[in-house]
Amino acid sequence: MSRYPTIEGELELEDETEFEWEGEFEDEFELEGEFEGLARELEDELEGEYEGEAEGEFEFEDFANPNHRASRLGIAAEAEFMVQLAANAANAESEAELEAFLGALIPAAARLLPKAAPVLKRFAPQLIKGVAQVGKKLWHHPDTRNLVRAMPGAIFRTARDLTKQWASGRQVTARNAVQSLGQNVTRGFRQERQRSHRSRSRRGR
């Protein structure tokens, strides 16, 4: 059986692999309150930007992980390009450089998921602004700068969620788009923190 079945015209993996960058965030967010506060702040900030008007198994990280490349499907290169953009953003030397790398993530996601392209293009300005806001907040804090690398996964899941809403006939607005991004960003950060704790626990045995 193929590891990459097709579901609703897009690719869906059967199981979730370990995040490619596991181990890079192991010293971050040692205090519960610090992490939870940042997560809420980021999500509230994004949702508050726009006043006008689903969890799946498919994960961006599976494609970015070199142990699970799907090059025969023509998507690995774009996924890895997003990974590189995020790495460059995390290592940026200025805000302008950071924003340039982060801004390129949305068009890259549209190429990675062609069915998401219409909704991503429609709300590209809002999504790019939201990604930049999150990225700058993380980049300015030494303890969270490496979390900029987790942005591709959040963008990917946002694209997937919005495409499902669009395909089902539900109205998708700028507010929906930004809320989805905020939720997926905080979800991704929590996953990183949990994986970091698991990694430390394994090494401590």
SULWO-V687052 format. One record per residue. N is the residue number from 0. RES is the residue in three letters. PSI is psi as a letter, one per 40 degrees, with the letter a starting at -180 (none if undefined). D_CENTER is the distance of its C-alpha to the mean C-alpha in Angstrom with 2 decimals. Layout:
BEGIN
{{N;RES;PSI;D_CENTER} {N;RES;PSI;D_CENTER}}
END
This chain:
BEGIN
{{0;MET;h;28.29} {1;SER;i;25.40} {2;ARG;e;22.22} {3;TYR;g;20.35} {4;PRO;i;21.95} {5;THR;h;21.31} {6;ILE;h;20.45} {7;GLU;f;20.80} {8;GLY;e;20.78} {9;GLU;i;17.39} {10;LEU;h;16.76} {11;GLU;h;16.27} {12;LEU;i;16.67} {13;GLU;d;19.33} {14;ASP;i;17.93} {15;GLU;h;14.99} {16;THR;i;15.35} {17;GLU;i;14.84} {18;PHE;h;11.72} {19;GLU;d;12.85} {20;TRP;e;12.84} {21;GLU;h;14.75} {22;GLY;e;17.54} {23;GLU;e;16.13} {24;PHE;f;15.43} {25;GLU;d;18.65} {26;ASP;e;20.55} {27;GLU;i;18.08} {28;PHE;f;18.50} {29;GLU;d;21.83} {30;LEU;h;22.93} {31;GLU;d;21.74} {32;GLY;d;22.50} {33;GLU;d;20.68} {34;PHE;d;17.28} {35;GLU;d;17.90} {36;GLY;d;19.19} {37;LEU;d;16.26} {38;ALA;d;13.86} {39;ARG;d;16.41} {40;GLU;d;17.04} {41;LEU;d;13.58} {42;GLU;d;13.39} {43;ASP;d;17.05} {44;GLU;d;16.79} {45;LEU;d;14.34} {46;GLU;d;16.40} {47;GLY;e;19.56} {48;GLU;d;19.04} {49;TYR;h;20.08} {50;GLU;d;23.11} {51;GLY;i;23.88} {52;GLU;none;23.01} {53;ALA;g;14.78} {54;GLU;h;13.60} {55;GLY;i;13.90} {56;GLU;e;14.41} {57;PHE;h;12.46} {58;GLU;h;9.53} {59;PHE;d;7.78} {60;GLU;d;9.01} {61;ASP;d;12.43} {62;PHE;d;12.71} {63;ALA;d;11.64} {64;ASN;h;14.12} {65;PRO;e;17.48} {66;ASN;e;19.33} {67;HIS;f;17.98} {68;ARG;i;17.91} {69;ALA;f;18.89} {70;SER;d;20.60} {71;ARG;e;23.27} {72;LEU;e;20.93} {73;GLY;f;20.07} {74;ILE;e;16.29} {75;ALA;d;15.92} {76;ALA;d;16.77} {77;GLU;d;14.12} {78;ALA;d;11.35} {79;GLU;d;13.06} {80;PHE;d;13.49} {81;MET;d;9.82} {82;VAL;d;10.01} {83;GLN;d;13.20} {84;LEU;d;12.16} {85;ALA;d;9.79} {86;ALA;d;12.76} {87;ASN;d;15.13} {88;ALA;d;13.51} {89;ALA;d;13.77} {90;ASN;e;17.33} {91;ALA;i;18.24} {92;GLU;e;21.76} {93;SER;i;21.58} {94;GLU;d;19.57} {95;ALA;d;20.47} {96;GLU;d;19.14} {97;LEU;d;15.84} {98;GLU;d;15.54} {99;ALA;d;16.65} {100;PHE;d;14.02} {101;LEU;d;11.12} {102;GLY;d;13.06} {103;ALA;e;13.20} {104;LEU;d;9.54} {105;ILE;d;10.34} {106;PRO;d;13.56} {107;ALA;d;12.21} {108;ALA;d;9.97} {109;ALA;d;13.30} {110;ARG;d;15.16} {111;LEU;d;13.12} {112;LEU;g;13.61} {113;PRO;d;16.99} {114;LYS;e;17.45} {115;ALA;e;14.51} {116;ALA;d;16.10} {117;PRO;d;18.58} {118;VAL;d;16.40} {119;LEU;d;13.85} {120;LYS;d;16.99} {121;ARG;d;18.64} {122;PHE;f;16.14} {123;ALA;d;14.90} {124;PRO;d;16.79} {125;GLN;d;15.38} {126;LEU;d;11.69} {127;ILE;d;12.45} {128;LYS;d;14.42} {129;GLY;d;11.92} {130;VAL;d;9.33} {131;ALA;d;12.57} {132;GLN;d;13.79} {133;VAL;d;11.06} {134;GLY;d;11.17} {135;LYS;d;14.94} {136;LYS;d;15.34} {137;LEU;d;13.64} {138;TRP;d;15.37} {139;HIS;e;18.71} {140;HIS;h;18.88} {141;PRO;d;19.78} {142;ASP;e;18.70} {143;THR;e;15.05} {144;ARG;d;14.70} {145;ASN;e;13.25} {146;LEU;e;10.22} {147;VAL;d;9.21} {148;ARG;e;8.58} {149;ALA;e;5.63} {150;MET;d;3.80} {151;PRO;d;3.80} {152;GLY;d;2.78} {153;ALA;d;1.76} {154;ILE;d;3.86} {155;PHE;d;5.43} {156;ARG;d;6.30} {157;THR;d;7.38} {158;ALA;d;9.34} {159;ARG;d;10.79} {160;ASP;d;11.85} {161;LEU;d;13.40} {162;THR;d;15.10} {163;LYS;d;16.63} {164;GLN;d;17.95} {165;TRP;d;19.32} {166;ALA;d;20.94} {167;SER;e;22.54} {168;GLY;e;24.25} {169;ARG;i;22.70} {170;GLN;h;22.47} {171;VAL;h;19.14} {172;THR;i;19.46} {173;ALA;d;17.76} {174;ARG;d;17.77} {175;ASN;d;16.13} {176;ALA;d;13.30} {177;VAL;d;12.77} {178;GLN;d;13.34} {179;SER;d;10.74} {180;LEU;d;8.06} {181;GLY;d;9.84} {182;GLN;d;10.11} {183;ASN;d;6.63} {184;VAL;d;6.06} {185;THR;d;9.41} {186;ARG;d;9.10} {187;GLY;d;6.71} {188;PHE;d;9.29} {189;ARG;d;12.06} {190;GLN;d;11.33} {191;GLU;d;11.46} {192;ARG;d;14.60} {193;GLN;d;16.13} {194;ARG;d;15.78} {195;SER;d;17.24} {196;HIS;d;20.09} {197;ARG;d;20.75} {198;SER;d;20.99} {199;ARG;d;23.42} {200;SER;d;25.37} {201;ARG;d;25.87} {202;ARG;d;27.16} {203;GLY;e;29.40} {204;ARG;none;31.23}}
END
